[in-house]
Amino acid sequence: MPTPAKFLCAFLFAGIGFATVWLAARTVPPEIKLDGLNLVAAGMGLTLGWKFVGSRVGEGLRPAMAAGLTAGILLPTFILAFWAWRMMLIRSLGSVYADPLEAVNAAISLAVEHAPLAFSPALVATVLGGGVLAGLLANRLDRAWG
């Protein structure tokens, strides 16, 4: 059932996802391409905000903050996993890998190798702070209009 709190969570987390890639693009080396990833991250944030956080607001401040915090951890993890999988697929089109298992191992290696860039302190503070704030705002909206 659509609620104002779900809409707010969806749009706030879409913005957080977009901002996550925007911030990451300024910290990663130029050879790492993040073209179009900001829109995918916004879509991931939209879905995560609607389905995960939006369905958990209205139960009090602690559950709303916890849902926002959890979504703030999940969002960059999903973005990193998607980016690594996408890079693996692009490389596999050039016949870089001998078999599918090698390609999957390469995607996991890419994600592990680039995790420190994806979880830089500024980015983590932005995503976690934004997630908690989004959960609190949605909880307040649900109490006012729910």
C-alpha positions, 0 to 999 in steps of 0.5 A, a space after each residue: 500500500 503506498 503511503 507518504 512515508 514510503 514515497 519520502 523514503 524512496 525519493 530520499 534514498 534515490 538521492 542518497 544513491 545518486 549522491 553516493 556515486 557522485 561522491 565516489 566519482 570524485 575519490 576514485 582514480 580516473 581510469 575507473 569508469 562510473 558512467 551511468 552508475 549514478 542512475 542505477 544507484 538512484 534506482 537501487 536507492 528508490 527500491 531500497 527506500 520503498 521496500 525496506 525502509 518505507 515498510 518499517 517506519 511508523 514503529 517508533 524512532 529506534 526501528 526507523 533509525 535502524 532501518 535507515 542505518 541498515 539501508 545505508 549499509 546495504 546501498 553502497 554494498 549493492 552499488 559496489 556489487 553491481 559495478 563489479 558485475 558490470 565490469 566483469 561482463 564488459 571484460 567477458 565480452 572481450 573474451 578475457 575469461 576462460 570459463 564462467 567460474 573465472 569470470 565470477 571470481 574476477 567480479 568478486 575480486 574486483 569488489 573486494 579490491 575496490 571496497 576501500 574506495 567504495 567505503 571511504 570515510 566521507 562516503 560512509 558518513 554521508 550514506 549512514 547519516 543520510 540513511 538515519 535522517 531519511 528513516 527519522 523523517 519518514 517516521 515523522 511523516 508517518 506519525 503526522 499523516 499515517 
